[in-house]
Amino acid sequence: MTENDLTEKSITPMGGFPHYGEINEDFVMVKGCIMGAKKRLITLRKSLFAQTSRVAQEKISLKFIDTSSKMGHGRFQTCEEKAKFFGVGAAPAAKKAKKGKAEGKTEEAKAEEEA
């Protein structure tokens, strides 16, 4: 959650990070990039000398964290947003209806056997 994006969500994108998975533990967000493999162990330490450049003294204001799926064309930030768009019970209701039809046939078969 940031000042501009008030949605309460985790840092992990929907479906997890490609070739990594979900992040369940504490994390540190790093500006820029880090060389090496995705799961490489990184040691962070305090700088040996004071940073005086403008870039180093820049105050970072985080406005938005993109948690859409990184596989394909991700358009939803949270599972709730996706459920709201597609309808909360659209797919499960259809499955329940199929089960109900199957149960109805068995009840009819039982009624015929009894008669």
HELIX and SHEET records of a PDB file:
HELIX    1   1 ARG A   54  GLN A   57  1                                   4    
HELIX    2   2 CYS A   79  PHE A   86  1                                   8    
HELIX    3   3 ALA A   90  GLU A  114  1                                  25    
END                                                                             
